[in-house]
Amino acid sequence: MDKKILKQDNLNQQMERIKTEDYSVDDYNELVNEVHSLETIEEGEDLPFRVSRFCQEYVIWYNEEKAAQKAGYSLWNAGAAGSRLLSNPKVRREIERLQKQISVKLQITQERVLTEYAKLAYSNVKDLYNEDNSLKNLSEMDRDTAAVISGLSIGVKTVKDKYGNEKLESYIKELKTVDKKSAHWMPWQNIWGCSNKIMIEKFLLI
């Protein structure tokens, strides 16, 4: 099939999907123009301002509706507009480019992410406690041990120093740790590219 005909068919399909949404006349016309403009953009050319802004907001929020709102789309139609934009290959490529840019800048590599998940998955709750079964203070924990804490409650108590003088001292009353089960299967989801949690759990017997 001729590439021009195929390209026009894809454009017509997008137009038909847009017509099924509850857009105002102005919103509809704006989105139609933007979809048309995306089809004419050559590789390496800049995306329309609002579409480019949508991509930038998406890699912050990872929510198409919120990203569309932040980019200036109507509050009433942001969800539909975001969904339509994400279905466009050029928009997806721009989002992937931004994701890689962020990963390089923050030095977020697959190895580093998996290493951090492994620390959580194979952490030992005993490392959080003293020999008398009291919770350690944060200052007594190393970074890897403290990393498993997802929330905590701080209390204050009166203690005496070596000279017998009273002073206030903070302590951890209670804490919550991360979900080790999720930490177990997330690395495998990353490695296999598999989102089926049940299948991974059956394979790993966790």
N, C-alpha and C positions, 0 to 999 in steps of 0.2 A: 504494500500500500504506500502511496506517495506520502512523504513525511509532512508536507504542508496540509494534506487532507487529515492525517492522523492528529496533527497539532490542533487543527480547527475543531475536530471531533471532541478532543479533550476539553477545549475551551467551551464548546457548547454544553458539554456535560456539567461543567462547573456553573455555567449560567443557569441551567435548569435546577441545580441544587439550591442556588441562591434564591430562585423564585419561590421555592417552597418555604422559606423562612419568613418570619413576621418582621419585615423591614419597613421602615418609613420610606417614602419616595426618595428623599435626599440620601439616606443611608444606602439604599439599594443602588442608586446611580453612582455613588462614590465607590462602593465596593466593586461594582461592575467595571468601572474605569480602572481601578487598581488591578483587578484580575487581568484585564486586557493589557495593561502596561507591563505586567510581569511576563506575559507571553512574548513581548517584543524586546525584552532586555537581553542583551548578549552576555556571554560569559565574561566576568570581570567588571561589568558595569554596575553602578550603584543601584540598589533597590529604591523604590519610592520612599520618601521620608517616613511616613507613618508605618509602612511595612517594615522598614529597617528598625524603627523604634520598637515595634512589636517583637522582633527577634531579640533585641537587647533586653527587653523586659522579661521575655520568656525564660532566658537563661538565669534570671534572678528568681522568679517565682515558680517556674515550671507549672504554670496554670494558664491555659490559653485564654480563659475569660478575663482573668485579672490582668494578664499581659495586654490584651486588647483594650481594656479600659484605660490602662496606663498609657497606651499608645495614642489614645484619643478617640477610640471608637465609641459609639453610643452605648450607654449603660444597659439599655434595653436589648441590644443586639450583640453585645460584646462576646457572648459565648458562641454564638453562631459564626460571627466574623472570625474569631480565633480558630475555630474548628476548620473553617474554609482555608484560612491561611496556612495552617499546619499541613493541609493536604497537598499544598503546592511544593513540588520538588525543589524549586529555587529557594523558597523560604526555609525548607528543611536543611538544605546545604549551607545556608547562611548561619543557621542555628548551630550546626555541627562545627562550622569554622570558629564561631564564638566560643563554643565549649572547649575546643582544642586550645584556643588562645588563653582561656582562663586556666586550663590544666597546666600549660607550660609555665605561665606566670606564677602559679601557686605551687608548682612542682608536684602536682597531683598525678601520680603514676599508678598503674594497676598494681604494681608490686607494693607500693606504699599503702594503698587502700586495703589490699588483702592482708598485709602485715598487721594493720590496725585491727581488722576484723578478727584475726587469729588471736591477738592479745585478749580481746573480749571473750571470744569463744572458749578459750582455754584458761581463763582466769580462775583463781581459787579463792572462794569467799573467806577462807581462814586467814588470808593475807590482810584482811581488814580488821582483824581482832588481835588484842594482846593475849598473853598466856592466861590471864585471869578472866577471859571472855568479855572484857570491856572493849568498846570500839576504840580504835586508834584515832588520834587527832590527825588532821590532814597533813600537818608538818611532819608526821612520822611515816607517811606513806610516800613511796616513790611514784613517779608519773604514771607508770604502767598500772599500778594498783589503783590509784585514784581515778584512772580513766574509766573504770567499770561503774563508777557512781553516776547515776542519772538524776538523783535528787537527794537532798538531805535537809534535816531540821537541826538547827543550832540552838543549844541551850547555854545558860550562864550559871555558874555556881561559885560559891565563896570557898576559897582555899587559903591555907596559911603557907607563907614562904619559910625558908630555913631559919629566919629570925623570929618567927611566930607572928608576923604581921599578916593580917587578912588582906586578901586581894580577890578581884573577880577574874574568873578564867572561863573561857568559852570551851564547849565540848560538843561532840556530835550526839544528839539524842537518838536519832534514827536516820536510816538512809535507805535508798532504793538503788538497786543495781540494774544494769541493762539486761535485756532479754537474751540470755545465752543461746536459746534455741534459734532465734532469728540470726544471731551472729554466726551460728554454725552454717546455716544454709545460704546466707547472702554471698559469701565468696564463691560458692559453686554456681550460683545464679550468674555471677559476674564472669566466671571462667567459661561456663557452657552457653551463656546467653539464654538461659532457660528461666522462665518466670513461673514454672509449675512447681510450687512449693511442696505439694503433696508428693510428687514424683521424686524430688530430691530427698525428702525426708525418708521415703521408703528405701531408697538406695543406700542412704547413710545410716538407716536404723536409728534415727534420733527422734 
